[in-house]
Amino acid sequence: MSILRVILAIFFPPLAVIDRGCGSVIIVFLLTLCGWVPGVIAALIILNKNE
């Protein structure tokens, strides 16, 4: 997880997980619509996973 991805996850979470697949982007986008903090947390969790 690079520092650029972390910064991107803080300011615009769906854009940070764009390469993880459509499902991840949709989940993070919906959580960001519900509230900024859940979207950021979900994006950081998804970025922290090793594939």
N, CA, C, O and CB atoms as a CASP TS submission, in Angstrom:
PFRMAT TS
TARGET T0000
AUTHOR 0000-0000-0000
METHOD Language model
MODEL 1
PARENT N/A
ATOM      1  N   MET     1       0.857  -1.165   0.000  1.00  0.00           N
ATOM      2  CA  MET     1       0.000   0.000   0.000  1.00  0.00           C
ATOM      3  C   MET     1       0.904   1.230   0.000  1.00  0.00           C
ATOM      4  O   MET     1       1.663   1.460   0.942  1.00  0.00           O
ATOM      5  CB  MET     1      -0.976  -0.003   1.228  1.00  0.00           C
ATOM      6  N   SER     2       0.810   2.008  -1.065  1.00  0.00           N
ATOM      7  CA  SER     2       1.671   3.175  -1.184  1.00  0.00           C
ATOM      8  C   SER     2       1.045   4.385  -0.495  1.00  0.00           C
ATOM      9  O   SER     2      -0.156   4.406  -0.222  1.00  0.00           O
ATOM     10  CB  SER     2       1.947   3.486  -2.658  1.00  0.00           C
ATOM     11  N   ILE     3       1.853   5.366  -0.225  1.00  0.00           N
ATOM     12  CA  ILE     3       1.393   6.576   0.451  1.00  0.00           C
ATOM     13  C   ILE     3       0.412   7.344  -0.429  1.00  0.00           C
ATOM     14  O   ILE     3      -0.504   7.995   0.073  1.00  0.00           O
ATOM     15  CB  ILE     3       2.585   7.471   0.824  1.00  0.00           C
ATOM     16  N   LEU     4       0.607   7.265  -1.742  1.00  0.00           N
ATOM     17  CA  LEU     4      -0.315   7.928  -2.664  1.00  0.00           C
ATOM     18  C   LEU     4      -1.706   7.312  -2.570  1.00  0.00           C
ATOM     19  O   LEU     4      -2.707   8.028  -2.581  1.00  0.00           O
ATOM     20  CB  LEU     4       0.208   7.840  -4.106  1.00  0.00           C
ATOM     21  N   ARG     5      -1.768   5.991  -2.477  1.00  0.00           N
ATOM     22  CA  ARG     5      -3.061   5.306  -2.347  1.00  0.00           C
ATOM     23  C   ARG     5      -3.752   5.671  -1.038  1.00  0.00           C
ATOM     24  O   ARG     5      -4.972   5.827  -1.006  1.00  0.00           O
ATOM     25  CB  ARG     5      -2.871   3.786  -2.432  1.00  0.00           C
ATOM     26  N   VAL     6      -2.990   5.807   0.032  1.00  0.00           N
ATOM     27  CA  VAL     6      -3.567   6.174   1.326  1.00  0.00           C
ATOM     28  C   VAL     6      -4.145   7.579   1.260  1.00  0.00           C
ATOM     29  O   VAL     6      -5.254   7.819   1.737  1.00  0.00           O
ATOM     30  CB  VAL     6      -2.507   6.082   2.445  1.00  0.00           C
ATOM     31  N   ILE     7      -3.411   8.494   0.680  1.00  0.00           N
ATOM     32  CA  ILE     7      -3.892   9.868   0.545  1.00  0.00           C
ATOM     33  C   ILE     7      -5.135   9.912  -0.331  1.00  0.00           C
ATOM     34  O   ILE     7      -6.091  10.627  -0.028  1.00  0.00           O
ATOM     35  CB  ILE     7      -2.794  10.774  -0.041  1.00  0.00           C
ATOM     36  N   LEU     8      -5.122   9.152  -1.411  1.00  0.00           N
ATOM     37  CA  LEU     8      -6.277   9.077  -2.299  1.00  0.00           C
ATOM     38  C   LEU     8      -7.476   8.456  -1.583  1.00  0.00           C
ATOM     39  O   LEU     8      -8.610   8.887  -1.790  1.00  0.00           O
ATOM     40  CB  LEU     8      -5.933   8.267  -3.556  1.00  0.00           C
ATOM     41  N   ALA     9      -7.234   7.455  -0.749  1.00  0.00           N
ATOM     42  CA  ALA     9      -8.314   6.816   0.012  1.00  0.00           C
ATOM     43  C   ALA     9      -8.930   7.777   1.018  1.00  0.00           C
ATOM     44  O   ALA     9     -10.117   7.670   1.328  1.00  0.00           O
ATOM     45  CB  ALA     9      -7.794   5.574   0.734  1.00  0.00           C
ATOM     46  N   ILE    10      -8.157   8.690   1.517  1.00  0.00           N
ATOM     47  CA  ILE    10      -8.681   9.655   2.486  1.00  0.00           C
ATOM     48  C   ILE    10      -9.532  10.711   1.793  1.00  0.00           C
ATOM     49  O   ILE    10     -10.585  11.088   2.308  1.00  0.00           O
ATOM     50  CB  ILE    10      -7.533  10.324   3.255  1.00  0.00           C
ATOM     51  N   PHE    11      -9.096  11.191   0.641  1.00  0.00           N
ATOM     52  CA  PHE    11      -9.824  12.271  -0.014  1.00  0.00           C
ATOM     53  C   PHE    11     -10.936  11.799  -0.947  1.00  0.00           C
ATOM     54  O   PHE    11     -11.991  12.432  -1.010  1.00  0.00           O
ATOM     55  CB  PHE    11      -8.870  13.111  -0.781  1.00  0.00           C
ATOM     56  N   PHE    12     -10.724  10.705  -1.670  1.00  0.00           N
ATOM     57  CA  PHE    12     -11.762  10.164  -2.563  1.00  0.00           C
ATOM     58  C   PHE    12     -11.643   8.649  -2.589  1.00  0.00           C
ATOM     59  O   PHE    12     -10.988   8.093  -3.470  1.00  0.00           O
ATOM     60  CB  PHE    12     -11.636  10.753  -4.010  1.00  0.00           C
ATOM     61  N   PRO    13     -12.273   7.974  -1.627  1.00  0.00           N
ATOM     62  CA  PRO    13     -12.097   6.532  -1.453  1.00  0.00           C
ATOM     63  C   PRO    13     -12.389   5.670  -2.681  1.00  0.00           C
ATOM     64  O   PRO    13     -11.613   4.750  -2.937  1.00  0.00           O
ATOM     65  CB  PRO    13     -12.958   6.082  -0.357  1.00  0.00           C
ATOM     66  N   PRO    14     -13.462   5.904  -3.467  1.00  0.00           N
ATOM     67  CA  PRO    14     -13.705   5.009  -4.606  1.00  0.00           C
ATOM     68  C   PRO    14     -12.589   5.020  -5.650  1.00  0.00           C
ATOM     69  O   PRO    14     -12.330   4.002  -6.292  1.00  0.00           O
ATOM     70  CB  PRO    14     -14.999   5.385  -5.270  1.00  0.00           C
ATOM     71  N   LEU    15     -11.942   6.140  -5.817  1.00  0.00           N
ATOM     72  CA  LEU    15     -10.867   6.228  -6.797  1.00  0.00           C
ATOM     73  C   LEU    15      -9.633   5.444  -6.353  1.00  0.00           C
ATOM     74  O   LEU    15      -8.856   4.984  -7.190  1.00  0.00           O
ATOM     75  CB  LEU    15     -10.499   7.685  -7.037  1.00  0.00           C
ATOM     76  N   ALA    16      -9.452   5.293  -5.059  1.00  0.00           N
ATOM     77  CA  ALA    16      -8.289   4.569  -4.550  1.00  0.00           C
ATOM     78  C   ALA    16      -8.381   3.067  -4.815  1.00  0.00           C
ATOM     79  O   ALA    16      -7.355   2.396  -4.928  1.00  0.00           O
ATOM     80  CB  ALA    16      -8.136   4.817  -3.062  1.00  0.00           C
ATOM     81  N   VAL    17      -9.602   2.535  -4.914  1.00  0.00           N
ATOM     82  CA  VAL    17      -9.770   1.084  -5.096  1.00  0.00           C
ATOM     83  C   VAL    17     -10.219   0.733  -6.509  1.00  0.00           C
ATOM     84  O   VAL    17     -10.772  -0.345  -6.726  1.00  0.00           O
ATOM     85  CB  VAL    17     -10.781   0.541  -4.090  1.00  0.00           C
ATOM     86  N   ILE    18      -9.995   1.607  -7.460  1.00  0.00           N
ATOM     87  CA  ILE    18     -10.488   1.416  -8.828  1.00  0.00           C
ATOM     88  C   ILE    18      -9.871   0.182  -9.487  1.00  0.00           C
ATOM     89  O   ILE    18     -10.508  -0.423 -10.349  1.00  0.00           O
ATOM     90  CB  ILE    18     -10.192   2.655  -9.672  1.00  0.00           C
ATOM     91  N   ASP    19      -8.669  -0.203  -9.113  1.00  0.00           N
ATOM     92  CA  ASP    19      -8.036  -1.361  -9.747  1.00  0.00           C
ATOM     93  C   ASP    19      -8.355  -2.681  -9.047  1.00  0.00           C
ATOM     94  O   ASP    19      -7.882  -3.732  -9.478  1.00  0.00           O
ATOM     95  CB  ASP    19      -6.543  -1.164  -9.784  1.00  0.00           C
ATOM     96  N   ARG    20      -9.138  -2.644  -7.987  1.00  0.00           N
ATOM     97  CA  ARG    20      -9.491  -3.853  -7.238  1.00  0.00           C
ATOM     98  C   ARG    20     -10.758  -4.525  -7.747  1.00  0.00           C
ATOM     99  O   ARG    20     -11.152  -5.569  -7.226  1.00  0.00           O
ATOM    100  CB  ARG    20      -9.658  -3.520  -5.784  1.00  0.00           C
ATOM    101  N   GLY    21     -11.396  -3.952  -8.743  1.00  0.00           N
ATOM    102  CA  GLY    21     -12.583  -4.563  -9.314  1.00  0.00           C
ATOM    103  C   GLY    21     -13.816  -3.711  -9.110  1.00  0.00           C
ATOM    104  O   GLY    21     -13.850  -2.810  -8.272  1.00  0.00           O
ATOM    105  N   CYS    22     -14.827  -4.023  -9.901  1.00  0.00           N
ATOM    106  CA  CYS    22     -16.055  -3.233  -9.893  1.00  0.00           C
ATOM    107  C   CYS    22     -16.799  -3.343  -8.569  1.00  0.00           C
ATOM    108  O   CYS    22     -17.365  -2.361  -8.088  1.00  0.00           O
ATOM    109  CB  CYS    22     -16.960  -3.669 -11.027  1.00  0.00           C
ATOM    110  N   GLY    23     -16.800  -4.532  -7.981  1.00  0.00           N
ATOM    111  CA  GLY    23     -17.509  -4.733  -6.718  1.00  0.00           C
ATOM    112  C   GLY    23     -16.948  -3.886  -5.596  1.00  0.00           C
ATOM    113  O   GLY    23     -17.700  -3.309  -4.811  1.00  0.00           O
ATOM    114  N   SER    24     -15.641  -3.808  -5.517  1.00  0.00           N
ATOM    115  CA  SER    24     -15.001  -3.001  -4.477  1.00  0.00           C
ATOM    116  C   SER    24     -15.320  -1.522  -4.654  1.00  0.00           C
ATOM    117  O   SER    24     -15.574  -0.812  -3.681  1.00  0.00           O
ATOM    118  CB  SER    24     -13.486  -3.214  -4.493  1.00  0.00           C
ATOM    119  N   VAL    25     -15.305  -1.070  -5.890  1.00  0.00           N
ATOM    120  CA  VAL    25     -15.593   0.341  -6.164  1.00  0.00           C
ATOM    121  C   VAL    25     -17.030   0.670  -5.771  1.00  0.00           C
ATOM    122  O   VAL    25     -17.289   1.713  -5.172  1.00  0.00           O
ATOM    123  CB  VAL    25     -15.356   0.668  -7.658  1.00  0.00           C
ATOM    124  N   ILE    26     -17.959  -0.216  -6.107  1.00  0.00           N
ATOM    125  CA  ILE    26     -19.370   0.033  -5.785  1.00  0.00           C
ATOM    126  C   ILE    26     -19.594   0.029  -4.281  1.00  0.00           C
ATOM    127  O   ILE    26     -20.302   0.890  -3.759  1.00  0.00           O
ATOM    128  CB  ILE    26     -20.270  -1.019  -6.450  1.00  0.00           C
ATOM    129  N   ILE    27     -18.999  -0.929  -3.579  1.00  0.00           N
ATOM    130  CA  ILE    27     -19.152  -0.992  -2.121  1.00  0.00           C
ATOM    131  C   ILE    27     -18.594   0.262  -1.460  1.00  0.00           C
ATOM    132  O   ILE    27     -19.239   0.859  -0.598  1.00  0.00           O
ATOM    133  CB  ILE    27     -18.453  -2.239  -1.558  1.00  0.00           C
ATOM    134  N   VAL    28     -17.399   0.653  -1.865  1.00  0.00           N
ATOM    135  CA  VAL    28     -16.780   1.841  -1.265  1.00  0.00           C
ATOM    136  C   VAL    28     -17.576   3.096  -1.627  1.00  0.00           C
ATOM    137  O   VAL    28     -17.726   3.994  -0.798  1.00  0.00           O
ATOM    138  CB  VAL    28     -15.308   1.986  -1.732  1.00  0.00           C
ATOM    139  N   PHE    29     -18.082   3.163  -2.852  1.00  0.00           N
ATOM    140  CA  PHE    29     -18.882   4.316  -3.255  1.00  0.00           C
ATOM    141  C   PHE    29     -20.157   4.422  -2.423  1.00  0.00           C
ATOM    142  O   PHE    29     -20.508   5.508  -1.963  1.00  0.00           O
ATOM    143  CB  PHE    29     -19.231   4.227  -4.742  1.00  0.00           C
ATOM    144  N   LEU    30     -20.848   3.307  -2.228  1.00  0.00           N
ATOM    145  CA  LEU    30     -22.074   3.326  -1.420  1.00  0.00           C
ATOM    146  C   LEU    30     -21.789   3.683   0.039  1.00  0.00           C
ATOM    147  O   LEU    30     -22.543   4.433   0.659  1.00  0.00           O
ATOM    148  CB  LEU    30     -22.773   1.965  -1.492  1.00  0.00           C
ATOM    149  N   LEU    31     -20.712   3.150   0.573  1.00  0.00           N
ATOM    150  CA  LEU    31     -20.349   3.503   1.945  1.00  0.00           C
ATOM    151  C   LEU    31     -19.949   4.970   2.062  1.00  0.00           C
ATOM    152  O   LEU    31     -20.217   5.608   3.080  1.00  0.00           O
ATOM    153  CB  LEU    31     -19.210   2.614   2.433  1.00  0.00           C
ATOM    154  N   THR    32     -19.313   5.503   1.030  1.00  0.00           N
ATOM    155  CA  THR    32     -18.960   6.923   1.042  1.00  0.00           C
ATOM    156  C   THR    32     -20.209   7.794   0.972  1.00  0.00           C
ATOM    157  O   THR    32     -20.255   8.863   1.580  1.00  0.00           O
ATOM    158  CB  THR    32     -18.021   7.252  -0.125  1.00  0.00           C
ATOM    159  N   LEU    33     -21.215   7.345   0.236  1.00  0.00           N
ATOM    160  CA  LEU    33     -22.475   8.085   0.203  1.00  0.00           C
ATOM    161  C   LEU    33     -23.160   8.088   1.565  1.00  0.00           C
ATOM    162  O   LEU    33     -23.786   9.078   1.945  1.00  0.00           O
ATOM    163  CB  LEU    33     -23.409   7.490  -0.846  1.00  0.00           C
ATOM    164  N   CYS    34     -23.042   6.989   2.296  1.00  0.00           N
ATOM    165  CA  CYS    34     -23.637   6.912   3.635  1.00  0.00           C
ATOM    166  C   CYS    34     -22.896   7.795   4.625  1.00  0.00           C
ATOM    167  O   CYS    34     -23.487   8.322   5.567  1.00  0.00           O
ATOM    168  CB  CYS    34     -23.643   5.470   4.133  1.00  0.00           C
ATOM    169  N   GLY    35     -21.643   7.946   4.411  1.00  0.00           N
ATOM    170  CA  GLY    35     -20.817   8.767   5.292  1.00  0.00           C
ATOM    171  C   GLY    35     -19.385   8.676   4.843  1.00  0.00           C
ATOM    172  O   GLY    35     -18.955   7.643   4.327  1.00  0.00           O
ATOM    173  N   TRP    36     -18.656   9.720   5.028  1.00  0.00           N
ATOM    174  CA  TRP    36     -17.285   9.767   4.535  1.00  0.00           C
ATOM    175  C   TRP    36     -16.387   8.774   5.277  1.00  0.00           C
ATOM    176  O   TRP    36     -15.553   8.111   4.660  1.00  0.00           O
ATOM    177  CB  TRP    36     -16.728  11.182   4.673  1.00  0.00           C
ATOM    178  N   VAL    37     -16.555   8.671   6.585  1.00  0.00           N
ATOM    179  CA  VAL    37     -15.690   7.814   7.394  1.00  0.00           C
ATOM    180  C   VAL    37     -15.838   6.332   7.036  1.00  0.00           C
ATOM    181  O   VAL    37     -14.820   5.654   6.897  1.00  0.00           O
ATOM    182  CB  VAL    37     -15.997   8.017   8.868  1.00  0.00           C
ATOM    183  N   PRO    38     -17.059   5.793   6.878  1.00  0.00           N
ATOM    184  CA  PRO    38     -17.152   4.379   6.481  1.00  0.00           C
ATOM    185  C   PRO    38     -16.504   4.098   5.122  1.00  0.00           C
ATOM    186  O   PRO    38     -15.928   3.029   4.924  1.00  0.00           O
ATOM    187  CB  PRO    38     -18.608   3.951   6.441  1.00  0.00           C
ATOM    188  N   GLY    39     -16.592   5.029   4.206  1.00  0.00           N
ATOM    189  CA  GLY    39     -15.958   4.858   2.907  1.00  0.00           C
ATOM    190  C   GLY    39     -14.442   4.815   3.009  1.00  0.00           C
ATOM    191  O   GLY    39     -13.789   4.011   2.344  1.00  0.00           O
ATOM    192  N   VAL    40     -13.896   5.674   3.832  1.00  0.00           N
ATOM    193  CA  VAL    40     -12.439   5.705   4.024  1.00  0.00           C
ATOM    194  C   VAL    40     -11.970   4.418   4.693  1.00  0.00           C
ATOM    195  O   VAL    40     -10.961   3.840   4.291  1.00  0.00           O
ATOM    196  CB  VAL    40     -12.022   6.934   4.871  1.00  0.00           C
ATOM    197  N   ILE    41     -12.693   3.973   5.704  1.00  0.00           N
ATOM    198  CA  ILE    41     -12.313   2.744   6.401  1.00  0.00           C
ATOM    199  C   ILE    41     -12.364   1.551   5.452  1.00  0.00           C
ATOM    200  O   ILE    41     -11.444   0.734   5.432  1.00  0.00           O
ATOM    201  CB  ILE    41     -13.233   2.501   7.611  1.00  0.00           C
ATOM    202  N   ALA    42     -13.429   1.447   4.673  1.00  0.00           N
ATOM    203  CA  ALA    42     -13.552   0.338   3.724  1.00  0.00           C
ATOM    204  C   ALA    42     -12.436   0.388   2.681  1.00  0.00           C
ATOM    205  O   ALA    42     -11.862  -0.646   2.338  1.00  0.00           O
ATOM    206  CB  ALA    42     -14.926   0.371   3.031  1.00  0.00           C
ATOM    207  N   ALA    43     -12.134   1.557   2.186  1.00  0.00           N
ATOM    208  CA  ALA    43     -11.062   1.681   1.184  1.00  0.00           C
ATOM    209  C   ALA    43      -9.716   1.274   1.767  1.00  0.00           C
ATOM    210  O   ALA    43      -8.937   0.595   1.098  1.00  0.00           O
ATOM    211  CB  ALA    43     -10.986   3.121   0.651  1.00  0.00           C
ATOM    212  N   LEU    44      -9.433   1.672   2.991  1.00  0.00           N
ATOM    213  CA  LEU    44      -8.161   1.299   3.606  1.00  0.00           C
ATOM    214  C   LEU    44      -8.088  -0.200   3.866  1.00  0.00           C
ATOM    215  O   LEU    44      -7.025  -0.804   3.722  1.00  0.00           O
ATOM    216  CB  LEU    44      -7.960   2.063   4.910  1.00  0.00           C
ATOM    217  N   ILE    45      -9.207  -0.803   4.248  1.00  0.00           N
ATOM    218  CA  ILE    45      -9.226  -2.255   4.468  1.00  0.00           C
ATOM    219  C   ILE    45      -8.991  -2.982   3.142  1.00  0.00           C
ATOM    220  O   ILE    45      -8.203  -3.926   3.081  1.00  0.00           O
ATOM    221  CB  ILE    45     -10.580  -2.702   5.102  1.00  0.00           C
ATOM    222  N   ILE    46      -9.664  -2.548   2.098  1.00  0.00           N
ATOM    223  CA  ILE    46      -9.494  -3.194   0.791  1.00  0.00           C
ATOM    224  C   ILE    46      -8.075  -3.012   0.276  1.00  0.00           C
ATOM    225  O   ILE    46      -7.509  -3.939  -0.303  1.00  0.00           O
ATOM    226  CB  ILE    46     -10.498  -2.630  -0.226  1.00  0.00           C
ATOM    227  N   LEU    47      -7.497  -1.850   0.473  1.00  0.00           N
ATOM    228  CA  LEU    47      -6.129  -1.623   0.017  1.00  0.00           C
ATOM    229  C   LEU    47      -5.112  -2.406   0.838  1.00  0.00           C
ATOM    230  O   LEU    47      -4.035  -2.733   0.340  1.00  0.00           O
ATOM    231  CB  LEU    47      -5.803  -0.147   0.073  1.00  0.00           C
ATOM    232  N   ASN    48      -5.442  -2.709   2.083  1.00  0.00           N
ATOM    233  CA  ASN    48      -4.525  -3.423   2.957  1.00  0.00           C
ATOM    234  C   ASN    48      -4.494  -4.924   2.672  1.00  0.00           C
ATOM    235  O   ASN    48      -3.539  -5.603   3.051  1.00  0.00           O
ATOM    236  CB  ASN    48      -4.904  -3.185   4.396  1.00  0.00           C
ATOM    237  N   LYS    49      -5.521  -5.447   2.013  1.00  0.00           N
ATOM    238  CA  LYS    49      -5.571  -6.872   1.682  1.00  0.00           C
ATOM    239  C   LYS    49      -4.524  -7.207   0.622  1.00  0.00           C
ATOM    240  O   LYS    49      -4.333  -6.462  -0.339  1.00  0.00           O
ATOM    241  CB  LYS    49      -6.981  -7.268   1.187  1.00  0.00           C
ATOM    242  N   ASN    50      -3.863  -8.323   0.814  1.00  0.00           N
ATOM    243  CA  ASN    50      -2.905  -8.799  -0.192  1.00  0.00           C
ATOM    244  C   ASN    50      -3.599  -9.778  -1.107  1.00  0.00           C
ATOM    245  O   ASN    50      -4.303 -10.677  -0.646  1.00  0.00           O
ATOM    246  CB  ASN    50      -1.667  -9.457   0.470  1.00  0.00           C
ATOM    247  N   GLU    51      -3.404  -9.610  -2.404  1.00  0.00           N
ATOM    248  CA  GLU    51      -4.009 -10.527  -3.365  1.00  0.00           C
ATOM    249  C   GLU    51      -2.952 -11.310  -4.083  1.00  0.00           C
ATOM    250  O   GLU    51      -3.270 -12.138  -4.936  1.00  0.00           O
ATOM    251  CB  GLU    51      -4.871  -9.780  -4.363  1.00  0.00           C
TER
END
